[in-house]
Amino acid sequence: LKPPPGLFLCIIPNSYRISNNSDVFVLQEKYDLIAFIFSCSFVSLSAPSPCPSLSVPGPCEPEDLIDGIIFAANYLGSTQLLSERNPSKNIRMMQAQEAVSRVKSPEGDAQTLTEVDLFISTLRIKVLNADTQETMMDNALRTISYIADIGNIVVLMARRRMPRTASQDCIETTPGAPEAKKQYRMICHVFESEDAQLIAQSIGQSFSVAYQEFLRANGINPEDLSQKEYSDIINTQEMYNDDLIHFSNSENCKELQLEKHKGEILGVVIVESGWGSILPTVILANMMNGGPAARSGKLSIGDQIMSINNTSLVGLPLATCQGIIKGLKNQVQVKLNIVSCPPVTTVLIKRPDLKYQLGFSVQNGIICSLMRGGIAERGGVRVGHRIIEINGQSVVATAHEKIVQALSNSVGEIHMKTMPAAMFRLLTGQETPMYI
């Protein structure tokens, strides 16, 4: 678990609980957090300390999970399900049962099965043919979303690993549906084993061991990171976000009427405000010279569009908002509700000590992930934004490693200025605007 170069500044509770409800065993949402950790790149925040023996409750010796353990099982088959990104516990149970009903033959019918060795470690879960030892499946631990045992059946659920696109791996969705309602493909592997519950518990323990190994690899003693202590720090901090002040000022909220010719496009480029925004909507990133938006003289780069012709854009995907604007082509009047905003977002993170991690990841100056409830979210950090300044110093032309160092060593009040990365590329001529 030696981390590669990069940056991930996080604080995660050091307890990954398992819940057992009736005969269905389901791992909690914290699996998504640990998957989030391992999907990012990391930076060591202090010198590594000697690694004491691990103490993680579970059915296995933690050191054995680092090397890997094997359970005998029968592979019954796999199926795909469509799932929301973060379904409830009850829905997860229903999904597991649905996968079993699809794969398992009815009582009395012959069941097709393959004898397998199920290899479980802190890095991956592999399925090997018991006879030939050929690898049938190989899933990195970070891809496992949840696991359930139902009697002697184990259901292993993993998000499909695909190249990330503008749709953020969304496979199917209803037009205009909010992010939480988008559908994602889940691959479900179904196994039969007398040790079904033990297998599920061992995978849960693997996540906890992997997490502690990650902390120690970064010179952090897991015992120093009490969830209660971190929660106390969070509770003493006010939610600082420039939006709170800005959006509450009625002078910044405007209703505009724009005139245009029939068949004429509005002449704008819009980008997402970024995950972490108090009001997630779209931002005006560019205007076409001579177009209706620019001619009006009423709009500025950075303005956030709340609604168009009484249709709210808050919470809608970017593609849906673009479609609404494209649909204005044959209209001669357009009503916009906007909040006048500068193109640059102000961030203030309060970090009392280096042992409290910031809770966001950066790649080449762009914030690519953010932990919910952390000090970074409270400070106004947004996913998809390019960092422009750190504590008054421009980092636009700064190497990735130096940005990492600046953030890693910052303590107290950390002031940043950011803007949507797509807007930054437009303003600096790295991309050609596609007006709608």
C-alpha positions as CSV (number, residue, x, y, z in Angstrom):
1,L,0.0,0.0,0.0
2,K,2.9,2.4,-0.6
3,P,1.1,5.5,-2.0
4,P,2.1,6.8,-5.4
5,P,2.9,10.5,-5.9
6,G,-0.1,12.8,-5.8
7,L,-2.4,14.2,-3.1
8,F,-5.2,13.0,-1.0
9,L,-5.9,14.8,2.2
10,C,-8.5,13.0,4.1
11,I,-9.9,12.1,7.5
12,I,-12.0,8.9,7.7
13,P,-13.2,7.2,10.9
14,N,-11.0,4.3,11.9
15,S,-13.9,2.1,12.6
16,Y,-15.7,0.3,9.7
17,R,-18.7,-1.3,11.2
18,I,-20.6,-4.2,9.8
19,S,-24.4,-4.5,10.3
20,N,-26.2,-7.8,10.5
21,N,-30.0,-7.6,9.8
22,S,-31.9,-10.9,9.9
23,D,-30.1,-13.3,7.7
24,V,-28.9,-10.7,5.2
25,F,-25.4,-9.3,5.9
26,V,-24.7,-6.0,4.3
27,L,-21.6,-3.7,4.5
28,Q,-22.4,-0.1,5.4
29,E,-21.9,3.0,3.3
30,K,-18.4,3.5,4.7
31,Y,-17.3,1.0,2.0
32,D,-17.9,3.9,-0.5
33,L,-15.6,6.1,1.6
34,I,-12.8,3.5,1.7
35,A,-13.2,2.9,-2.1
36,F,-13.0,6.7,-2.4
37,I,-9.7,6.7,-0.6
38,F,-8.1,3.9,-2.6
39,S,-9.3,5.4,-6.0
40,C,-7.2,8.5,-5.4
41,S,-3.5,9.2,-5.3
42,F,-1.8,10.1,-2.0
43,V,1.0,12.1,-0.5
44,S,2.8,11.3,2.7
45,L,2.1,14.0,5.3
46,S,4.8,13.1,7.8
47,A,7.6,10.7,8.3
48,P,6.4,7.1,8.6
49,S,6.5,5.7,12.1
50,P,7.3,2.1,13.0
51,C,4.4,-0.2,12.2
52,P,3.1,-1.9,15.3
53,S,1.1,-5.1,15.0
54,L,-2.4,-4.4,13.6
55,S,-5.4,-4.8,15.8
56,V,-8.5,-5.0,13.7
57,P,-11.4,-7.1,15.0
58,G,-12.7,-9.9,12.7
59,P,-12.5,-13.6,12.0
60,C,-9.0,-13.5,10.5
61,E,-5.5,-12.4,11.6
62,P,-4.9,-9.0,10.1
63,E,-1.4,-10.1,8.9
64,D,-3.0,-13.0,7.0
65,L,-5.4,-10.7,5.1
66,I,-2.4,-8.6,4.0
67,D,-0.9,-11.8,2.4
68,G,-4.3,-13.1,1.4
69,I,-6.6,-16.0,2.5
70,I,-8.6,-18.5,0.5
71,F,-12.1,-19.9,1.0
72,A,-13.6,-22.8,-1.0
73,A,-16.9,-21.9,-2.7
74,N,-19.1,-22.7,-5.7
75,Y,-19.5,-20.0,-8.3
76,L,-23.2,-19.9,-9.5
77,G,-23.0,-17.0,-11.9
78,S,-23.1,-13.2,-12.4
79,T,-25.7,-10.7,-13.3
80,Q,-26.0,-7.0,-13.9
81,L,-28.3,-4.6,-12.0
82,L,-29.0,-0.9,-12.5
83,S,-28.6,1.0,-9.2
84,E,-28.6,4.5,-7.9
85,R,-25.2,5.7,-6.8
86,N,-26.0,5.5,-3.0
87,P,-29.0,3.3,-2.5
88,S,-30.5,2.7,0.9
89,K,-29.7,-0.4,3.0
90,N,-33.1,-1.9,2.3
91,I,-32.6,-1.4,-1.5
92,R,-29.2,-3.0,-1.3
93,M,-30.7,-6.1,0.4
94,M,-33.4,-6.2,-2.3
95,Q,-30.7,-6.0,-5.0
96,A,-28.8,-8.9,-3.5
97,Q,-31.9,-11.0,-3.4
98,E,-32.7,-10.0,-6.9
99,A,-29.3,-11.2,-8.1
100,V,-29.8,-14.5,-6.3
101,S,-33.2,-15.0,-7.9
102,R,-31.7,-14.4,-11.3
103,V,-28.7,-16.7,-11.0
104,K,-29.8,-19.5,-8.7
105,S,-31.9,-22.3,-10.3
106,P,-35.3,-23.0,-8.8
107,E,-35.6,-25.8,-6.2
108,G,-35.6,-29.2,-7.9
109,D,-33.7,-27.9,-11.0
110,A,-30.1,-28.7,-11.7
111,Q,-27.8,-25.8,-10.8
112,T,-24.8,-25.0,-13.0
113,L,-21.8,-24.3,-10.8
114,T,-18.0,-24.1,-10.8
115,E,-15.9,-25.0,-7.9
116,V,-13.7,-22.0,-7.1
117,D,-11.1,-20.7,-4.6
118,L,-12.1,-17.3,-3.3
119,F,-8.9,-15.3,-2.6
120,I,-9.4,-12.3,-0.3
121,S,-6.7,-9.8,0.6
122,T,-6.4,-6.1,1.5
123,L,-5.7,-5.3,-2.2
124,R,-8.0,-7.5,-4.2
125,I,-10.6,-10.3,-4.4
126,K,-9.8,-13.0,-6.9
127,V,-11.8,-16.0,-8.1
128,L,-9.7,-19.0,-9.2
129,N,-10.9,-22.1,-10.8
130,A,-10.3,-24.8,-8.1
131,D,-9.1,-27.4,-10.6
132,T,-6.9,-25.3,-13.0
133,Q,-6.1,-22.3,-10.7
134,E,-6.9,-20.0,-13.7
135,T,-8.1,-16.6,-12.7
136,M,-11.8,-16.2,-13.5
137,M,-12.3,-12.8,-11.9
138,D,-10.0,-10.2,-10.4
139,N,-11.5,-7.3,-8.6
140,A,-9.5,-4.6,-6.8
141,L,-10.8,-4.2,-3.3
142,R,-11.7,-0.6,-4.0
143,T,-14.2,-1.6,-6.6
144,I,-16.3,-3.6,-4.2
145,S,-19.4,-1.6,-3.2
146,Y,-21.1,-4.0,-0.9
147,I,-21.5,-7.7,-0.1
148,A,-24.3,-9.7,1.4
149,D,-24.7,-13.2,2.7
150,I,-28.1,-14.9,2.6
151,G,-28.0,-18.3,4.2
152,N,-25.2,-20.1,2.4
153,I,-25.2,-17.7,-0.5
154,V,-22.7,-14.8,-0.9
155,V,-23.4,-11.9,-3.3
156,L,-20.4,-9.8,-4.2
157,M,-21.4,-6.4,-5.7
158,A,-19.0,-4.3,-7.6
159,R,-19.3,-1.1,-9.6
160,R,-18.2,-1.6,-13.2
161,R,-14.8,0.0,-13.8
162,M,-15.1,2.1,-17.0
163,P,-13.1,5.1,-18.3
164,R,-14.6,8.2,-16.8
165,T,-16.5,10.4,-19.2
166,A,-18.3,13.7,-18.9
167,S,-21.3,11.6,-17.7
168,Q,-19.2,10.4,-14.7
169,D,-19.8,6.7,-15.5
170,C,-23.5,7.2,-15.6
171,I,-25.0,4.4,-17.8
172,E,-28.7,5.2,-17.9
173,T,-30.7,8.0,-16.6
174,T,-34.0,9.7,-17.0
175,P,-33.7,13.1,-18.7
176,G,-33.6,15.8,-16.1
177,A,-33.2,13.4,-13.2
178,P,-31.1,14.6,-10.3
179,E,-27.7,13.0,-9.7
180,A,-29.0,10.8,-6.9
181,K,-31.5,9.2,-9.3
182,K,-29.1,8.4,-12.1
183,Q,-28.7,4.7,-12.8
184,Y,-25.3,2.9,-12.7
185,R,-24.5,-0.6,-13.7
186,M,-23.6,-3.0,-10.9
187,I,-22.1,-6.4,-11.5
188,C,-23.2,-9.0,-9.0
189,H,-21.3,-12.3,-8.5
190,V,-23.2,-15.1,-6.7
191,F,-21.4,-17.8,-4.7
192,E,-22.5,-20.7,-2.6
193,S,-20.4,-21.7,0.5
194,E,-20.8,-23.1,3.9
195,D,-18.6,-20.3,5.1
196,A,-20.8,-17.5,3.5
197,Q,-21.0,-15.4,6.6
198,L,-17.3,-15.9,7.4
199,I,-16.4,-14.8,3.8
200,A,-18.5,-11.6,4.2
201,Q,-17.0,-10.8,7.5
202,S,-13.5,-11.4,6.2
203,I,-14.0,-8.9,3.3
204,G,-15.3,-6.3,5.8
205,Q,-12.2,-6.9,7.9
206,S,-10.0,-6.5,4.8
207,F,-11.3,-2.9,4.4
208,S,-10.4,-2.0,7.9
209,V,-6.9,-3.6,7.7
210,A,-6.3,-1.8,4.4
211,Y,-7.3,1.5,5.9
212,Q,-5.0,1.2,8.8
213,E,-2.2,0.1,6.5
214,F,-2.8,3.2,4.4
215,L,-2.7,5.5,7.5
216,R,0.6,4.0,8.7
217,A,2.1,4.2,5.2
218,N,1.5,7.9,5.5
219,G,3.0,8.2,8.9
220,I,-0.3,8.5,10.7
221,N,-1.2,6.5,13.8
222,P,-4.8,5.3,13.4
223,E,-5.3,5.7,17.2
224,D,-4.6,9.5,16.8
225,L,-7.6,9.9,14.4
226,S,-10.6,9.6,16.7
227,Q,-13.9,10.1,14.9
228,K,-15.3,11.9,17.9
229,E,-12.3,14.3,18.1
230,Y,-12.7,15.1,14.4
231,S,-16.5,15.6,14.8
232,D,-15.8,18.0,17.6
233,I,-13.6,20.0,15.4
234,I,-16.2,20.1,12.7
235,N,-18.9,21.2,15.1
236,T,-16.9,24.2,16.3
237,Q,-16.5,25.5,12.8
238,E,-19.0,27.7,11.1
239,M,-19.9,26.7,7.5
240,Y,-17.7,29.2,5.6
241,N,-18.7,29.5,2.0
242,D,-18.8,32.7,0.0
243,D,-22.1,31.6,-1.4
244,L,-23.8,31.9,2.0
245,I,-23.2,35.6,2.1
246,H,-23.4,36.2,-1.6
247,F,-26.7,34.4,-2.3
248,S,-28.4,36.0,0.7
249,N,-27.7,39.5,-0.7
250,S,-30.8,40.5,-2.7
251,E,-28.7,42.9,-4.7
252,N,-27.0,39.9,-6.3
253,C,-30.2,38.1,-7.3
254,K,-31.6,39.4,-10.5
255,E,-34.4,38.7,-13.0
256,L,-33.5,39.6,-16.5
257,Q,-35.3,39.8,-19.8
258,L,-33.2,39.1,-22.9
259,E,-34.3,39.9,-26.5
260,K,-33.2,37.8,-29.4
261,H,-34.2,37.0,-33.0
262,K,-36.2,33.9,-33.8
263,G,-33.8,31.1,-34.8
264,E,-30.9,32.8,-33.1
265,I,-28.9,30.9,-30.4
266,L,-28.5,32.5,-27.0
267,G,-24.7,32.5,-27.6
268,V,-23.4,31.2,-24.2
269,V,-21.2,28.5,-22.8
270,I,-22.2,27.1,-19.5
271,V,-20.3,24.9,-17.0
272,E,-21.2,23.1,-13.8
273,S,-20.8,25.0,-10.6
274,G,-19.1,22.0,-9.1
275,W,-20.0,19.3,-6.5
276,G,-19.9,20.9,-3.1
277,S,-21.8,24.0,-4.1
278,I,-24.6,25.1,-1.8
279,L,-26.9,25.6,-4.8
280,P,-25.5,23.3,-7.6
281,T,-26.4,24.9,-10.9
282,V,-24.6,26.2,-14.0
283,I,-22.2,29.1,-14.4
284,L,-21.9,31.4,-17.4
285,A,-18.4,30.7,-18.7
286,N,-18.3,32.5,-22.0
287,M,-20.4,34.7,-24.3
288,M,-20.4,34.9,-28.1
289,N,-19.4,38.4,-29.4
290,G,-22.6,39.9,-30.9
291,G,-24.9,37.2,-29.5
292,P,-28.0,38.0,-27.6
293,A,-26.4,37.3,-24.2
294,A,-23.5,39.6,-24.9
295,R,-25.7,42.3,-26.6
296,S,-27.9,42.6,-23.6
297,G,-25.0,43.9,-21.4
298,K,-26.8,42.4,-18.4
299,L,-24.7,39.2,-18.0
300,S,-21.1,38.7,-16.8
301,I,-18.8,35.7,-16.8
302,G,-19.2,33.8,-13.5
303,D,-23.0,34.5,-13.2
304,Q,-24.9,31.5,-11.9
305,I,-28.1,30.8,-13.7
306,M,-30.9,29.7,-11.3
307,S,-33.8,29.4,-13.8
308,I,-34.7,30.0,-17.5
309,N,-38.3,30.9,-18.3
310,N,-39.4,29.8,-14.9
311,T,-37.7,26.3,-15.3
312,S,-35.3,25.8,-12.4
313,L,-31.8,24.6,-13.3
314,V,-30.7,23.9,-9.7
315,G,-29.6,20.3,-9.3
316,L,-30.0,19.4,-13.0
317,P,-27.1,17.7,-15.0
318,L,-25.1,20.0,-17.3
319,A,-26.5,18.2,-20.4
320,T,-30.0,18.8,-19.3
321,C,-29.3,22.5,-18.8
322,Q,-27.7,22.8,-22.2
323,G,-30.7,21.1,-23.7
324,I,-33.0,23.7,-22.1
325,I,-30.9,26.6,-23.5
326,K,-30.8,25.0,-27.0
327,G,-34.6,24.8,-26.8
328,L,-34.8,28.6,-26.7
329,K,-33.7,29.0,-30.4
330,N,-37.1,29.8,-31.8
331,Q,-38.1,32.2,-29.0
332,V,-37.7,36.0,-29.1
333,Q,-37.7,36.7,-25.4
334,V,-35.9,34.8,-22.6
335,K,-36.4,35.3,-18.9
336,L,-33.4,34.5,-16.7
337,N,-33.0,34.4,-12.9
338,I,-29.4,34.7,-12.0
339,V,-27.1,35.4,-9.1
340,S,-24.3,37.8,-10.1
341,C,-21.1,36.1,-9.0
342,P,-17.4,36.7,-9.7
343,P,-15.7,34.0,-11.8
344,V,-13.4,33.1,-9.0
345,T,-14.7,31.2,-5.8
346,T,-13.2,32.1,-2.4
347,V,-12.4,29.2,-0.1
348,L,-11.4,29.3,3.6
349,I,-10.4,26.0,5.2
350,K,-9.7,26.0,9.0
351,R,-7.3,23.3,9.9
352,P,-6.3,23.3,13.5
353,D,-3.5,20.7,13.2
354,L,-1.6,18.8,10.5
355,K,-3.1,15.5,11.9
356,Y,-6.5,16.7,10.6
357,Q,-6.6,15.9,6.9
358,L,-8.2,18.2,4.5
359,G,-10.5,15.8,2.8
360,F,-10.1,16.4,-0.9
361,S,-7.9,15.2,-3.8
362,V,-6.0,17.2,-6.4
363,Q,-4.6,16.2,-9.8
364,N,-2.7,18.7,-11.8
365,G,-4.2,21.6,-9.9
366,I,-7.8,20.4,-10.3
367,I,-9.9,19.3,-7.4
368,C,-11.1,15.8,-8.4
369,S,-12.9,14.5,-5.3
370,L,-14.2,15.7,-2.0
371,M,-15.2,14.0,1.2
372,R,-18.6,14.8,2.6
373,G,-18.7,16.5,5.9
374,G,-15.0,17.3,6.1
375,I,-13.3,20.6,6.8
376,A,-12.7,21.1,3.0
377,E,-16.4,20.9,2.2
378,R,-17.2,23.3,5.0
379,G,-14.6,25.7,3.6
380,G,-16.2,25.8,0.2
381,V,-14.1,23.4,-1.8
382,R,-15.8,22.3,-5.0
383,V,-15.1,19.3,-7.2
384,G,-14.1,20.2,-10.8
385,H,-12.5,23.5,-9.8
386,R,-9.0,24.6,-10.7
387,I,-7.0,26.0,-7.9
388,I,-5.8,29.5,-8.8
389,E,-4.3,30.7,-5.5
390,I,-3.2,29.3,-2.2
391,N,-2.7,31.8,0.7
392,G,-2.3,34.7,-1.7
393,Q,0.2,33.0,-4.0
394,S,-0.8,32.1,-7.6
395,V,-0.4,28.4,-8.4
396,V,-1.6,28.6,-12.0
397,A,1.9,27.8,-13.4
398,T,3.0,25.8,-10.3
399,A,4.1,22.2,-10.6
400,H,1.8,19.5,-9.2
401,E,4.3,18.5,-6.5
402,K,4.6,22.1,-5.2
403,I,0.8,22.4,-4.9
404,V,0.8,19.1,-3.0
405,Q,3.5,20.4,-0.7
406,A,1.8,23.8,-0.1
407,L,-1.4,22.1,0.9
408,S,0.2,19.3,2.9
409,N,2.1,21.8,5.1
410,S,-0.6,24.4,5.6
411,V,-2.2,24.7,9.0
412,G,-4.6,27.3,10.5
413,E,-6.6,29.2,8.0
414,I,-6.0,28.1,4.4
415,H,-7.2,30.7,1.8
416,M,-7.8,29.5,-1.7
417,K,-9.3,30.9,-4.9
418,T,-10.7,28.5,-7.4
419,M,-12.8,28.4,-10.6
420,P,-14.4,25.7,-12.7
421,A,-11.6,24.0,-14.6
422,A,-13.7,24.1,-17.8
423,M,-14.0,27.9,-17.4
424,F,-10.3,28.2,-16.8
425,R,-9.5,26.4,-20.0
426,L,-11.9,28.7,-22.0
427,L,-10.5,31.9,-20.5
428,T,-6.9,30.8,-21.1
429,G,-7.5,29.8,-24.7
430,Q,-6.9,26.1,-24.1
431,E,-10.4,25.2,-25.4
432,T,-12.5,26.6,-28.2
433,P,-16.0,27.7,-26.9
434,M,-19.0,25.8,-28.3
435,Y,-21.8,28.3,-28.1
436,I,-25.4,27.3,-27.5
